[in-house]
Amino acid sequence: MRSSDRNSGGNRTPRSGGGGGAERRGGGPQRPRKPRPEERRYDVGGTGQSGANKPGGMPRTKSGDGPKPGSRPTGNRSRGGAARPRELDAQIEERNRERHSKPQPKLPKTFPGAEQEGERLQKVLARAGMGSRRACEELIEQRRVEVNGRIVTEQGLRVDPEHDEVKVDGLTVATQSYLFFALNKPAGVVSTMEDPDGRQCLGDYVTNRETRLFHVGRLDTETEGIILLTNHGELAHRLTHPRYGVKKTYLAAIQGPLPRDIGKQLKNGIELEDGWARADHFRIVQNTGKNYLVEVTLHEGRKHIVRRMLAEAGFPVDRLVRTSFGPIPLGDQKSGWLRRLTNTEVGMLMREVDL
């Protein structure tokens, strides 16, 4: 045997396309050769890395007699070979589930009054649509509010809106959900949610009667246009308070001819029996002969304020429509239609009154 054969032993890697050295020489008995790497069978049950555990899928076998696609690999199952990847996957899945299902840590409260749980009762009542916080305090002073069946006699009581039952005059009030609607009020409808005389009122247009709603401001019975309905007491209070100066725009049909300085007169102020009234803006929208359609914007909310101003100036109003309330326009909303305000519109109203 040659020295090269002695040094290399049986670890020589056969060249592709041929057998051992004896086969190339063509003489002598053939020695059993080791299979090529691509022809070896791999034990899938061992602890080391094998063909079944390597990326690439199934182990390679000689002459295509290995496991078929979709079949379970065979091996030393007593050592847990085939079941091991599944157990590992189950452990990983369980760790991921535990990691993502952990409850959120409860951070310490650091704001003033955090040691007291719940919200003040007057704040909850105001949010539920019972009026401003001061008005809700008066309800408590009048012993008209009860929590969980007990009449409240002191201010500053804290309640849990999600669990405590709050009633005013024996009626349960909604303490959580806020509702905001815009109604195009037709002429002849009374600006109240209920009318003891049986006249048509705003409540006839509200389908959700489980939650108490109320109107923001008023419109004359014969005046048409946008009116807001909500159960957010604090927002409604601020929208109608003169301090915040929320502007309302009206279209009025009057008979002319109009003097050139009519707009200046209205902006400078018209003296009424209950004081001066001034318009923030005035313009003529349309003129056909003696028929005029004018736009008046003002932030006051006194009774019949637009009709009284124009009548005092010498131009009685034939028809009056409110076309916007603050940043909320009437648009093409049909008469008698009720629509829910969008989140953007609600945010605009909140920003208008610094909420």
Steps between C-alpha positions, in 0.01 A plus 500: 500500500629840413597746769238740375240231553627432851489868595161570361341177620134468430424871536563579139207667335416328175506716195176555316422255229732222620559238769810425709858465384460124446222561259712747305786252476254229398668218696473325835206465730292816545505650845170613648487876459330744727189662359523847372358776723194539282435125526529457873203435728481728796373404840226750593491383859850612598586795715733654244391696198386271222349530160149501639581793729688706243331767295382355176239248608517120467826296524655381179502122445641263247308425178190693611387249765470762780183625666238638270382861527239534772603181681638507856875435526610175655784470743580423858173618660611367836745790511227753414638593161188554290295651785771744602430775242130498588570529869740783433240682291243453775738646757576800281132558439425476873776752582368743240148463634614570854704797388212671316223407743656656806274763661605860461681626807299743707706815518491708816269798496680825551238766426332688789214311659610170348475329834121534471338270250211597272374835370316779670124457476433848358751435220334171413157666496623783278648253253173309499313809383346632820638852454813683606696389803354783705148397399581141597623619840164668548327171418703335776416780744131450422535129589382395153797270429543146627784252457432129536163572660625753759432873476819707486515779756858627466713640221816335372379141514703278267329233294600233251308567176543141386348335807303754704137575413428873493146637491353849485137539606473122492620466139828328415743721312762387249842552659732385221400535139495836324265562211513795260238563232411776257135545402366714218195623688197567280276802552217444747702269731534603863858512633436265792555127539143454625192715472210469747260649245572224250664725241775366278835534681866406465452173689285371215810486279720306743480123464739421787277567801696285748754779554381843603586765242439871511532786256784751493333839501166563336343592170171683461207280408484651150878510453662215308853370490768325699461425869731276701389217730731337751532350847830678572390761751824693536545537125141616452535750782812656350360511146213718620691712752574859381853475643613268220334699221408208274368649176178401325418588139150561362344555159206740509249578224388862519340764279700794367622734380790498747706809580869485430593530866273222630800280575674781684189563709478136606872481585491823700203371694123514513334611821234255619277502806743271685821673393721550197554220249782495246568281199850361443453477124243599236482454124242487223491153348233545233277776366204458263301820472383587850576151633826477692680206653748622761749321725539605863763362740497572873608337823207604716222259583214714625145409410397594141822701476535501118133564434492784751814667365382501139149605596640791706705602196178508297516163320276227649615146430288277275709187548800419718742205478803434722774371270781437749562459870861584574720285273214262409325596172153390397623413151259302283332324792131463421227648714402267786811283465711408802866406462776404743795736514836362396794477738662788314194721545481415870867589535436834329219576744722406795778724376254786446420510873843396637405147608 
